[in-house]
């Protein structure tokens, strides 16, 4: 197992030309441009990952070699399938590429399982179930010469720091892998995972890779993104390899550029959700996940959500969120014990835990699609979107502190905000 490219630093800026050269170098190390390739990038919910451009560059390199098959399988996990407009916005015009949809409840190849004894050990005895390892059948049976996973290394609420093996095992994974790893992370405690690589969920995915996926020879292309002083998104690092060490190297850079440490808790935070990315609270609650380690007790978090029109990306998960709401860990765990439908959808239960403030601070959603009764029914407060936009204009606010101590975040999916006192390695 190898690292083919490890290029980056907290002051590095990688241009499009350099990305192309690095990708070409990696392909040469892998034996040249293949005739039949499968690329597994994230979907529109990771619009700012730069995975769209990286996929496009791979396509251009492949097309120059007059390749025969360039398949794209977006790693949507439980998200809604991408529309044609989203595909165009994310990846551009790739006329010879063929896109395939992942269905997390069907069309899977089953390898085996992560045994219950292992889960019991990594969870400290909190959980005692096995986790079946299944991924999209096309990855295993598609007879590809090269399979490439493309994604961004970024702090994450379920696993600690996203990408690496997660992009395939969860992004193209089966229902039980997604459900049970999400629930493991939630039960283990989000504050103990976020921004870290040595987590219970990462350990489970490493086990699954070592015992089952390693044989597939999947190559992982991982970006580390940042925002410069002018608000422009830039690539700080590009890492390409097929092992855990490549991911861990990228994660060290992500910790340096994607985490904001604060000395004092935040009392008022406003977060904007780009409507191109965020259509549900399932995704939009990154505004909560990524800030709650910085929020003051009795603080207020206002989420400007012009595109949010549902709770779950999946119809069944949407129904469960509406039914059980964001009521805190004890209430959710009790509901799991008492209700089969929630036990059968543990990722929904995990999301309900992640999206709760545990009673510490107040969340206000400003939406134009979901009504006051819908928002309040799941445990949040509501304000009219127009009223909030008049008071807090994203075009005039700057990321970080503004007047009167207001703290603004324009892209919650691109970082983690935490009190320095609450974060330790």
LUMGU-315665 format. One line per 10 residues: number of its first residue (from 1); their letters; for each residue x, y, z of N, C-alpha, C. Coordinates in steps of 0.2 Angstrom, whole numbers. Each point is the difference from the previous one (the first is absolute). Layout:
N
NUM = a = X Y Z X Y Z X Y Z | ... $
END
This chain:
425
1 = xxxxxxxxxx = 4 -6 0 -4 6 0 4 6 0 | -2 5 -3 5 6 -2 -4 7 0 | 5 5 1 -2 7 -1 3 2 -6 | -4 2 -5 3 2 -7 1 7 0 | -4 4 3 1 8 0 -2 2 7 | 5 4 3 -2 4 6 3 7 0 | -4 4 -3 2 7 -1 -5 5 3 | 3 4 5 -4 5 3 3 3 6 | -3 5 3 2 4 6 -5 5 1 | 1 3 6 -5 5 2 0 6 -4 $
11 = xxxxxxxxxx = 6 2 -3 1 6 -4 0 -2 -8 | -1 -6 -2 0 -3 -6 -6 2 -4 | 1 2 -7 -6 1 -4 1 -4 -6 | -4 -5 -1 1 -4 -6 -5 2 -6 | 3 2 -5 -4 3 -6 -2 -6 -4 | -5 2 -5 -3 -5 -4 6 -4 -4 | 5 4 -2 5 -3 -4 4 -5 4 | 1 2 6 4 -5 5 -4 -6 2 | -7 1 0 -4 -6 1 0 -5 -5 | 0 3 -6 1 -5 -6 6 -3 0 $
21 = xxxxxxxxxx = 6 3 1 6 -3 0 1 -5 5 | -3 1 6 0 -5 6 -4 -6 -2 | -6 1 -3 -4 -6 -2 3 -4 -5 | 3 3 -5 4 -3 -5 6 -4 3 | 3 3 4 6 -4 4 -2 -6 3 | -6 1 4 -3 -6 3 -2 -5 -5 | -3 1 -5 -2 -5 -5 6 -3 -3 | 5 3 -1 6 -3 -3 3 -5 5 | 0 2 6 2 -5 6 -4 -6 0 | -7 1 -2 -4 -6 0 0 -4 -6 $
31 = xxxxxxxxxx = 4 2 -5 0 -3 -6 -3 3 -6 | -1 6 0 -3 4 -6 -8 1 0 | -2 3 -5 -7 1 0 -4 -6 -2 | -5 -3 4 -3 -6 -1 -6 1 -6 | -2 -5 -3 -5 0 -5 -7 0 4 | -1 -3 6 -6 -1 3 1 2 7 | -3 6 2 1 3 6 -7 1 4 | 0 0 6 -6 2 4 3 5 5 | -4 6 0 2 5 5 -6 1 5 | 2 0 6 -5 1 6 1 6 3 $
41 = xxxxxxxxxx = -3 6 -2 0 6 3 -6 1 5 | 0 6 4 -6 1 4 -5 4 -5 | -6 1 3 -5 3 -3 0 8 1 | -6 3 -2 0 7 0 0 3 7 | -1 -5 5 0 3 7 8 1 2 | 4 -2 -4 7 2 1 3 4 -6 | -4 5 -1 1 4 -6 7 3 1 | 2 2 6 6 4 1 6 -4 1 | 0 -7 -1 5 -4 1 6 0 -5 | -2 3 -6 4 0 -6 0 -7 -3 $
51 = xxxxxxxxxx = -4 -4 2 0 -7 -3 -3 0 -7 | -4 5 -1 -3 1 -7 6 2 -5 | 4 4 2 5 2 -5 5 -6 0 | 2 -3 5 4 -6 0 -2 -5 -5 | -7 -2 1 -3 -4 -5 0 2 -7 | -1 6 -1 1 3 -7 7 -1 -3 | 5 2 4 7 -1 -2 1 -7 -2 | -2 -5 4 1 -7 -1 -3 -2 -7 | -6 3 -1 -4 -2 -6 4 3 -6 | 3 6 1 4 3 -6 6 -4 -1 $
61 = xxxxxxxxxx = 4 -2 5 6 -4 -1 -2 -7 -3 | -6 -3 2 -2 -6 -3 -2 0 -7 | -4 6 -2 -2 1 -6 5 1 -5 | 6 3 2 5 2 -4 4 -7 -2 | -1 -5 4 3 -7 -1 -5 -4 -4 | -6 3 -3 -5 -3 -4 -2 -7 4 | -2 1 6 -3 -5 4 -7 -2 -2 | -2 -6 2 -6 -3 -2 -6 1 5 | 2 -1 7 -6 0 5 3 5 5 | -4 5 2 1 5 6 -7 0 3 $
71 = xxxxxxxxxx = 0 -4 5 -7 0 4 1 4 7 | -5 3 2 0 4 6 -6 -2 4 | 2 -2 7 -5 -2 5 0 4 5 | -4 6 1 0 4 5 -1 -3 7 | 4 1 5 0 -3 6 -6 4 4 | -6 -2 -1 -5 4 3 -3 -2 7 | 3 -6 2 -3 -3 6 -7 0 1 | -3 3 5 -7 0 0 -3 6 -3 | 4 4 -4 -3 7 -3 -4 -2 -6 | -4 5 -2 -4 -1 -6 4 -1 -6 $
81 = xxxxxxxxxx = -2 -4 -5 4 0 -6 1 7 -3 | 5 1 -4 2 7 -3 -5 1 -6 | -2 6 -1 -3 2 -6 5 2 -5 | -3 0 -6 4 2 -6 4 7 1 | -4 4 3 3 7 1 5 0 5 | -1 -4 6 5 -1 5 7 -3 -3 | -1 -5 -4 5 -4 -4 4 5 -4 | -3 4 -4 3 5 -4 4 5 4 | -3 3 6 3 5 4 6 -3 4 | 0 -6 2 5 -4 4 6 -2 -5 $
91 = xxxxxxxxxx = -1 -3 -5 5 -3 -4 1 4 -7 | -4 4 -2 0 3 -7 -2 -5 -5 | 2 2 -6 -2 -4 -6 4 -5 -2 | -1 -7 2 4 -5 -2 -4 -5 -4 | 0 1 -7 -5 -3 -4 1 -8 -1 | 6 -2 1 1 -7 -1 -1 -4 7 | -1 3 5 0 -3 7 -7 -3 1 | -1 -5 3 -6 -3 2 -1 0 7 | -6 3 3 -1 0 7 -5 -5 2 | 2 -2 6 -4 -6 3 -2 2 7 $
101 = xxxxxxxxxx = -6 -2 2 -3 2 7 1 -6 5 | 2 3 6 1 -5 5 -7 0 4 | -2 -7 2 -6 -1 4 3 -4 6 | -1 4 6 3 -3 6 -4 -6 3 | -6 -1 -3 -4 -6 2 0 -6 -5 | 3 1 -5 0 -5 -5 6 0 -5 | 1 -5 -4 6 0 -5 6 0 3 | 1 -4 6 6 0 4 4 -7 -1 | 6 1 1 5 -6 0 1 -1 8 | -1 -6 3 1 -1 7 7 -4 1 $
111 = xxxxxxxxxx = 4 3 3 7 -4 2 0 -4 6 | -3 2 5 0 -3 7 -2 5 5 | 3 0 6 -2 4 5 6 2 4 | -1 6 4 5 1 5 -4 -3 6 | 4 -4 4 -3 -4 5 -3 4 6 | -5 -3 4 -2 4 6 5 1 5 | 5 -5 1 5 0 5 4 6 -1 | 1 2 -7 4 6 -2 -3 6 2 | -7 0 -2 -4 6 2 0 1 7 | -1 -5 4 -1 1 7 7 3 3 $
121 = xxxxxxxxxx = 5 -2 -3 7 2 3 1 7 -2 | -2 2 -6 2 7 -2 -5 5 3 | -6 -2 1 -5 4 3 0 0 8 | 5 -3 3 1 0 7 -6 -4 3 | -3 -5 -3 -5 -4 3 -7 3 -1 | -1 6 -4 -6 3 0 -5 -3 -5 | 3 -3 -5 -3 -4 -6 2 -7 -1 | -5 -4 -2 2 -7 -1 -3 -3 -6 | 1 3 -6 -2 -3 -6 5 0 -5 | -1 -5 -5 5 0 -5 -2 5 -6 $
131 = xxxxxxxxxx = 4 2 -4 -2 4 -6 2 -3 -6 | -5 -2 -4 1 -3 -7 4 5 -4 | 5 -2 -4 4 4 -5 -3 -1 -7 | -3 5 -3 -3 -1 -6 1 7 -4 | 2 0 -6 0 6 -4 -3 -1 -7 | -1 5 -4 -3 0 -6 3 -6 -5 | -4 -4 -2 2 -6 -4 5 2 -6 | -2 5 -3 4 2 -6 8 1 2 | 1 2 6 7 1 2 4 -7 -1 | -3 -5 2 3 -7 1 -1 -3 -7 $
141 = xxxxxxxxxx = -5 0 -3 -2 -4 -6 1 4 -7 | 2 6 0 0 4 -6 6 -1 -4 | 5 -4 2 6 -2 -4 4 6 -2 | 1 5 4 3 6 -1 8 -1 0 | 4 3 -4 7 0 1 2 4 6 | -3 6 1 1 4 6 -6 3 3 | 0 0 6 -5 3 4 3 5 4 | -3 6 0 3 6 3 -6 3 4 | 1 1 7 -4 4 4 3 7 1 | -5 5 -1 2 7 0 -4 3 6 $
151 = xxxxxxxxxx = 4 4 4 -4 4 5 4 4 4 | -3 3 5 3 5 4 1 -2 8 | 6 1 2 2 -1 7 -2 6 4 | -5 -1 5 -3 6 3 -3 -3 7 | 0 4 5 -3 -2 7 -7 -2 -1 | -2 -6 3 -6 -3 -1 -3 -2 6 | -7 0 1 -4 -1 6 0 -8 2 | 0 -4 -6 -1 -7 1 6 -4 1 | 5 2 -3 6 -4 0 6 4 3 | 0 6 0 5 4 3 3 5 -5 $
161 = xxxxxxxxxx = 3 -3 -5 3 3 -6 -3 -4 -6 | -3 3 -5 -3 -4 -6 5 -1 -5 | -2 -5 -4 3 -3 -6 5 -6 1 | 4 -1 -4 4 -7 0 -5 -5 -1 | 0 -6 3 -4 -6 -1 -8 2 1 | -1 5 4 -7 2 1 -4 1 -7 | 3 3 -5 -3 2 -6 -3 -6 -3 | 3 -5 0 -2 -6 -3 -5 -4 5 | 2 -2 6 -3 -4 4 -7 3 3 | 0 7 0 -6 3 2 -4 3 -6 $
171 = xxxxxxxxxx = 4 4 -4 -3 4 -5 -3 -5 -6 | 3 -6 0 -3 -5 -5 -2 -6 4 | -1 0 7 -1 -5 4 -7 -2 1 | -1 -6 3 -7 -3 1 -3 3 6 | -6 -1 1 -4 3 5 2 -2 7 | 3 -6 2 2 -1 6 7 3 2 | 4 0 -5 7 4 1 -2 7 2 | -4 3 -4 -2 7 1 -3 1 7 | -5 -4 1 -4 1 6 4 -1 7 | 4 -6 0 3 -2 6 7 4 1 $
181 = xxxxxxxxxx = 3 3 -5 6 4 1 -2 7 3 | -6 2 -3 -2 7 2 -2 -1 7 | -4 -5 2 -2 -1 7 6 -1 5 | 5 -4 -2 6 0 4 3 6 1 | 1 5 -5 3 6 1 -4 4 5 | -7 0 -1 -4 4 5 0 -2 7 | 0 -7 1 0 -3 7 7 2 3 | 5 -1 -4 7 2 2 1 7 3 | -4 5 -3 0 7 2 4 4 -6 | -4 4 -3 2 4 -5 6 4 2 $
191 = xxxxxxxxxx = 0 3 6 6 5 2 6 -4 1 | 0 -6 1 6 -4 0 3 -3 -6 | -4 1 -6 2 -2 -6 2 5 -5 | -3 6 0 1 5 -5 7 3 0 | 3 0 -6 6 2 -1 6 -5 1 | -2 -6 2 5 -5 1 0 -6 -5 | 6 -3 0 0 -6 -5 0 -6 4 | 1 0 6 0 -7 4 -7 0 4 | -5 -2 -4 -6 -1 3 -3 -7 -1 | -6 -1 3 -3 -7 0 -2 -1 -7 $
201 = xxxxxxxxxx = -3 5 -3 -3 -1 -7 6 -1 -5 | 5 4 0 6 -1 -4 3 -7 1 | 0 -2 6 3 -7 1 -4 -5 -3 | -7 0 0 -4 -5 -3 1 0 -8 | 1 6 -3 0 1 -7 7 -3 -2 | 5 1 4 7 -2 -1 0 -8 0 | -4 -3 5 -1 -7 0 -3 -3 -6 | -5 4 -2 -4 -3 -6 4 1 -7 | 4 5 0 5 1 -6 5 -6 0 | 3 -1 6 6 -5 0 -3 -7 -1 $
211 = xxxxxxxxxx = -6 -2 2 -2 -6 -1 -4 -2 -6 | -2 6 -3 -5 -1 -6 2 4 -6 | 1 7 1 0 4 -6 7 0 -3 | 5 -1 4 7 1 -2 2 -4 -7 | -4 -6 -1 2 -4 -6 -3 4 -6 | -4 5 1 -2 4 -6 5 5 -3 | 5 2 4 5 4 -2 -3 7 -2 | -5 2 4 -3 7 -1 6 5 2 | 0 5 -5 5 6 1 -4 6 3 | 2 3 5 -4 6 3 4 6 -1 $
221 = xxxxxxxxxx = -4 5 -4 3 7 -1 -4 4 5 | 4 4 4 -3 4 6 3 7 0 | -5 5 0 2 7 0 -1 2 7 | 4 5 2 -1 4 6 -1 7 -3 | -6 3 2 -2 7 -3 0 5 6 | 1 6 -2 0 6 4 -3 6 -3 | -1 5 3 -2 6 -2 5 6 1 | 2 4 -5 5 5 1 -3 6 3 | 4 5 0 -2 7 3 -6 3 -4 | 0 -1 -6 -5 3 -4 -6 -5 -1 $
231 = xxxxxxxxxx = -1 -5 4 -6 -4 0 0 -5 -6 | 6 -1 -3 0 -5 -6 2 -7 3 | -3 -5 -3 2 -7 2 6 -2 -4 | 5 -2 4 6 -3 -3 2 -6 3 | 4 -4 -4 2 -7 2 7 1 4 | 0 -2 6 7 0 4 4 -7 -1 | -4 -5 -1 4 -7 -1 -4 -5 -4 | 4 -4 -4 -3 -5 -4 4 -6 2 | -3 -6 2 3 -6 2 -3 -6 -3 | 4 -4 -3 -2 -6 -4 3 -6 2 $
241 = xxxxxxxxxx = -4 -5 2 3 -6 2 -5 -6 1 | 1 -5 3 -4 -6 1 0 -2 7 | 2 3 4 1 -2 7 -2 5 5 | -1 -2 7 -2 4 5 5 6 1 | 6 -2 -1 5 5 2 0 7 -4 | -2 -1 -7 -1 5 -4 -6 5 3 | -5 -3 2 -6 4 3 3 3 6 | 3 -3 4 3 3 7 4 6 -2 | 4 0 -5 5 5 -2 -5 6 -2 | -5 -1 -4 -4 5 -2 -4 3 6 $
251 = xxxxxxxxxx = -2 -4 4 -4 2 6 4 5 5 | 7 -1 0 4 4 4 -1 7 -3 | 1 1 -6 -1 7 -3 -7 2 1 | -5 -4 -1 -7 3 1 -1 3 7 | 3 -4 5 0 3 7 3 7 0 | 5 1 -4 3 7 1 -3 5 -4 | -4 -2 -5 -3 6 -4 -8 0 0 | -3 -5 3 -7 -1 0 -4 1 7 | 5 1 5 -3 0 7 1 7 3 | -5 3 3 1 7 3 -1 -1 7 $
261 = xxxxxxxxxx = 5 2 4 0 -1 7 -1 7 3 | -5 0 5 -2 6 3 2 0 8 | 1 5 3 2 1 7 -6 0 4 | -6 4 -3 -6 1 4 -6 -3 -4 | -5 -2 4 -6 -3 -4 -4 5 -4 | -3 -2 -5 -4 4 -4 -7 1 2 | -2 6 1 -7 1 2 -5 1 -5 | 2 3 -6 -5 1 -5 4 -2 -7 | -3 -5 -3 3 -3 -7 -5 0 -5 | 2 3 -6 -4 -1 -6 3 -4 -5 $
271 = xxxxxxxxxx = -3 -5 -3 3 -4 -5 -5 0 -6 | 4 1 -6 -4 0 -6 1 -7 -4 | -6 -3 -2 0 -6 -4 -1 2 -7 | 5 -2 -4 0 1 -7 -6 -4 -3 | -5 3 -4 -5 -5 -2 2 -5 -5 | 5 1 -3 3 -5 -5 2 -6 3 | 2 0 6 2 -6 4 -5 -2 5 | -4 4 3 -4 -2 6 -7 1 -1 | -3 -6 -1 -7 0 -1 -4 -4 6 | 3 -2 5 -3 -3 5 4 1 7 $
281 = xxxxxxxxxx = -3 -1 6 3 1 6 5 -6 1 | -1 -6 -4 5 -5 1 7 3 -2 | 0 4 -5 6 3 -2 1 7 3 | -5 4 1 1 6 3 2 1 7 | -1 -6 3 2 0 8 7 0 1 | 4 0 -6 7 1 1 1 7 4 | -5 4 -1 1 7 4 0 -2 7 | -3 -5 2 0 -2 7 6 -4 2 | 1 -5 -4 5 -5 1 7 4 1 | 1 4 -5 7 3 0 1 6 5 $
291 = xxxxxxxxxx = -5 2 3 1 6 5 -2 -2 7 | -3 -5 1 -2 -1 7 6 -1 5 | 6 -1 -2 6 -1 5 2 7 1 | -3 6 -3 2 7 1 -6 4 3 | -6 -3 0 -6 4 2 0 0 8 | -2 6 2 -1 2 7 -6 -3 2 | -1 -3 7 -6 -2 3 -5 6 -1 | -6 -1 -2 -5 5 -1 1 5 -6 | 5 -2 -4 2 4 -6 -6 -1 -5 | 1 4 -6 -5 -1 -5 3 -1 -7 $
301 = xxxxxxxxxx = -2 -5 -3 3 -2 -7 -6 1 -5 | 1 5 -4 -5 1 -6 2 -3 -6 | -4 -4 -3 2 -3 -7 -4 3 -5 | 3 3 -5 -3 3 -6 0 -6 -5 | -6 -2 -2 -1 -6 -4 -5 1 -6 | 2 4 -5 -4 1 -5 -2 -6 -4 | 4 -5 0 -1 -6 -5 -3 -6 4 | -1 0 7 -2 -5 4 -7 -1 -1 | -2 -6 -2 -8 -1 -2 -2 -7 3 | 5 -4 3 -2 -6 3 4 -1 6 $
311 = xxxxxxxxxx = -1 -6 4 4 -2 6 5 -5 -2 | -2 -5 -4 4 -6 -2 1 0 -7 | 6 -2 -3 1 -1 -7 -4 -6 -3 | -1 -5 5 -4 -6 -1 -7 1 3 | -5 -3 -4 -7 1 2 -1 -3 7 | 3 -6 1 -2 -3 7 4 4 5 | 6 2 -1 4 4 5 -4 6 2 | -2 3 -6 -4 7 1 -6 -1 5 | -4 -6 -1 -5 -2 4 2 0 7 | 5 -4 1 3 -1 7 2 6 4 $
321 = xxxxxxxxxx = 3 4 -4 2 7 3 -6 4 2 | -5 0 -4 -6 4 2 -3 -3 6 | 0 -7 0 -4 -3 6 4 0 6 | 7 0 0 3 -1 7 4 7 2 | 2 4 -5 2 6 1 7 0 3 | 3 6 1 7 1 3 -1 1 8 | 0 -5 3 -2 0 8 5 -1 4 | 6 -1 -2 6 -2 4 2 -7 1 | 6 -2 2 2 -7 0 -4 -4 5 | -2 1 6 -4 -4 4 -6 -2 -3 $
331 = xxxxxxxxxx = -4 5 -2 -7 -1 -3 1 -4 -7 | 5 1 -4 1 -4 -6 2 -7 1 | 4 -1 5 2 -7 2 -6 -4 3 | -4 3 3 -6 -3 3 -5 -2 -6 | 0 5 -5 -4 -1 -5 2 -6 -4 | 7 -1 -1 3 -6 -3 -2 -6 3 | 0 0 7 -1 -6 3 -8 -2 -1 | -4 5 0 -7 -2 0 -3 0 -7 | 3 2 -5 -3 0 -7 4 -4 -5 | -2 -5 -3 3 -4 -5 2 4 -6 $
341 = xxxxxxxxxx = -5 5 -2 2 3 -6 6 5 1 | 1 2 6 7 4 1 6 -5 0 | -1 -5 3 5 -5 1 2 -3 -7 | -5 0 -5 2 -2 -7 3 6 -4 | 0 6 3 3 6 -4 4 3 5 | 6 -3 2 4 3 5 4 6 -2 | 1 1 -7 3 7 -2 -5 5 1 | -7 -1 0 -4 6 2 0 1 7 | 1 -5 4 0 1 7 7 4 2 | 5 -2 -4 7 4 1 -1 7 -1 $
351 = xxxxxxxxxx = -4 1 -6 -1 7 -2 -4 4 5 | -4 -3 3 -4 4 5 4 2 6 | 5 -5 2 4 2 5 5 6 -2 | 3 -1 -6 4 5 -3 -3 7 0 | -6 0 -2 -4 6 -1 -3 3 6 | 1 -3 6 -2 3 6 5 4 3 | -2 5 4 4 5 4 1 -3 7 | -3 -6 1 0 -3 7 -2 6 5 | -5 4 -2 -2 5 4 4 6 2 | 6 0 -3 5 5 2 -1 7 -3 $
361 = xxxxxxxxxx = -2 0 -7 -1 7 -3 -6 -1 -5 | -2 6 -3 -6 0 -4 1 0 -7 | -4 -3 -4 1 0 -7 -6 3 -3 | 1 4 -5 -5 4 -4 1 -2 -7 | -5 -3 -3 1 -1 -8 -4 5 -3 | 3 4 -5 -4 4 -4 -1 -3 -7 | -6 -2 -2 -1 -3 -6 -6 3 -4 | 0 -2 -6 -5 3 -5 -5 -6 -2 | 2 -6 1 -3 -6 -2 -4 -3 6 | 4 -2 5 -3 -3 6 -3 5 4 $
371 = xxxxxxxxxx = -6 -2 3 -4 5 4 2 0 7 | -3 5 3 2 1 7 -3 -6 4 | -5 -3 -2 -3 -6 4 5 -6 -1 | 2 -1 -6 5 -5 -2 6 0 4 | 3 6 0 7 1 3 -1 0 8 | -5 3 3 -1 -1 7 -2 -7 2 | -3 -4 -4 -2 -7 2 6 -4 1 | 6 1 -3 6 -4 1 4 3 5 | -2 6 3 4 2 6 4 6 -1 | 0 4 -6 3 6 -1 -5 6 0 $
381 = xxxxxxxxxx = 3 6 1 -4 6 -1 0 2 -8 | -4 4 -2 -1 2 -7 0 8 0 | 3 2 -6 -1 7 -2 -1 1 -7 | -4 5 -3 -1 1 -7 7 1 -3 | 1 -3 -6 6 1 -3 1 7 -2 | -5 3 -3 2 7 -2 1 5 6 | -3 -1 5 2 4 6 7 -1 2 | 2 -6 0 7 -2 3 5 3 -5 | -1 -1 -7 4 3 -5 1 7 0 | -6 4 2 1 7 1 4 2 6 $
391 = xxxxxxxxxx = 0 -4 5 4 1 6 7 -2 -1 | 1 -6 -3 7 -3 -1 1 -1 -7 | 3 5 -3 1 -1 -8 7 -4 -1 | -1 -6 -3 6 -3 -2 5 3 -4 | -2 5 -4 4 4 -5 4 5 4 | -2 2 6 4 5 4 4 -3 6 | -3 -5 2 4 -4 6 6 -3 -2 | 5 0 4 7 -3 -1 0 -6 5 | 4 -5 -3 1 -6 4 4 2 7 | -3 -3 5 4 2 7 -5 5 3 $
401 = xxxxxxxxxx = 4 4 4 -4 5 5 -2 6 -4 | -6 2 1 -3 6 -3 -2 5 5 | -4 5 -1 -2 5 5 -4 -3 6 | 1 2 6 -4 -2 6 2 -8 1 | 5 -2 -2 3 -7 2 -4 -5 -4 | -3 2 -5 -3 -5 -4 5 -4 -4 | -1 -7 0 5 -4 -4 -3 -3 -6 | 3 1 -5 -4 -2 -7 5 -6 -3 | -4 -5 -3 3 -5 -3 -4 -1 -7 | 4 1 -6 -3 -1 -6 0 -7 -3 $
411 = xxxxxxxxxx = 4 -4 2 1 -7 -2 1 -5 6 | -5 -2 3 1 -4 6 3 -7 -2 | -1 -2 -6 2 -7 -2 8 0 -1 | 3 6 0 7 1 -1 5 1 6 | -3 -2 6 4 1 6 -3 -3 6 | 4 2 5 -3 -2 7 3 5 5 | -5 3 4 1 5 4 -1 -3 7 | 6 1 5 0 -3 6 3 5 5 | -2 -1 6 4 3 6 7 -4 0 | 5 4 1 7 -3 1 0 -4 6 $
421 = xxxxx = -3 2 5 0 -4 6 -4 -7 0 | -4 0 -5 -4 -7 -1 3 -4 -5 | 5 2 -3 3 -5 -5 7 -2 2 | 1 -6 1 7 -3 1 1 -6 -4 | 6 -1 -2 2 -6 -3 0 -6 4 $
END
